[in-house]
């Protein structure tokens, strides 16, 4: 119902697990951006397009939700650019 959804916000440091354990750098949105998402957007993995600053636009995947493997207690929104 909310798709496509457009958002903009500050990218903050995450736990560093994506790049350290998986070798895939990820961009984490700030808590403020996460709270601004419509509350009824389903958690899951989405695809779309992203850019950093005024840079090039790239395909990306986006995860919305909690990571039960790491026992996260706060919802997060993390994207991975596909070059």
VEXDREN-2710 file (C-alpha; in Angstrom, 1 decimal):
% VEXDREN-2710
k/r/px/py/pz
1/UNK/0.0/0.0/0.0
2/UNK/2.9/2.4/0.7
3/UNK/5.0/1.3/-2.2
4/UNK/6.9/2.8/-3.7
5/UNK/8.1/4.5/-0.5
6/UNK/10.7/7.3/-0.6
7/UNK/12.8/8.2/2.3
8/UNK/15.8/10.4/3.0
9/UNK/17.9/10.6/6.1
10/UNK/21.2/10.4/7.9
11/UNK/23.3/7.2/7.6
12/UNK/24.8/6.2/10.9
13/UNK/27.2/3.6/12.1
14/UNK/25.7/0.2/12.8
15/UNK/27.1/-2.7/14.6
16/UNK/29.7/-3.4/11.9
17/UNK/28.6/-7.0/11.5
18/UNK/27.7/-6.8/7.8
19/UNK/31.1/-5.7/6.7
20/UNK/33.1/-7.7/9.3
21/UNK/31.3/-11.0/9.2
22/UNK/29.8/-11.0/5.7
23/UNK/32.2/-8.7/3.8
24/UNK/29.3/-6.6/2.7
25/UNK/29.3/-2.9/3.8
26/UNK/25.8/-1.7/4.7
27/UNK/24.2/1.8/5.2
28/UNK/22.1/2.1/8.4
29/UNK/19.4/4.7/8.7
30/UNK/19.2/6.7/12.0
31/UNK/16.5/5.8/14.5
32/UNK/14.7/9.0/13.6
33/UNK/14.4/7.8/10.0
34/UNK/13.3/4.4/11.1
35/UNK/10.5/5.9/13.3
36/UNK/9.3/8.0/10.3
37/UNK/8.4/4.9/8.3
38/UNK/4.7/4.1/8.2
39/UNK/4.0/1.8/11.1
40/UNK/2.1/-0.7/8.9
41/UNK/5.0/-1.3/6.5
42/UNK/5.7/-5.0/6.7
43/UNK/9.1/-6.1/7.9
44/UNK/11.1/-7.9/5.2
45/UNK/13.6/-7.4/2.4
46/UNK/12.9/-5.0/-0.4
47/UNK/14.7/-3.8/-3.5
48/UNK/15.0/-0.3/-4.9
49/UNK/17.4/2.4/-5.7
50/UNK/19.6/4.6/-3.5
51/UNK/22.2/7.3/-3.7
52/UNK/24.5/8.9/-1.1
53/UNK/24.5/12.6/-1.2
54/UNK/24.5/13.8/-4.8
55/UNK/26.2/10.6/-6.0
56/UNK/25.2/8.1/-8.6
57/UNK/22.0/6.1/-8.2
58/UNK/22.5/2.3/-7.6
59/UNK/20.3/-0.7/-7.2
60/UNK/20.0/-1.8/-3.6
61/UNK/18.4/-4.2/-1.2
62/UNK/16.8/-2.9/2.0
63/UNK/16.0/-4.8/5.2
64/UNK/13.3/-3.5/7.5
65/UNK/12.9/-5.2/10.9
66/UNK/14.7/-6.9/13.7
67/UNK/17.5/-9.4/13.4
68/UNK/16.6/-12.3/15.6
69/UNK/19.9/-14.0/15.0
70/UNK/21.6/-11.1/16.8
71/UNK/18.7/-10.6/19.3
72/UNK/18.2/-7.0/18.2
73/UNK/15.5/-5.2/20.2
74/UNK/15.0/-2.1/18.0
75/UNK/13.7/-2.1/14.5
76/UNK/16.3/-1.2/12.0
77/UNK/16.4/-0.2/8.3
78/UNK/19.6/-1.3/6.6
79/UNK/20.5/-1.0/2.9
80/UNK/23.2/-2.6/0.8
81/UNK/24.1/-1.0/-2.5
82/UNK/24.6/-3.3/-5.5
83/UNK/27.4/-2.1/-7.7
END
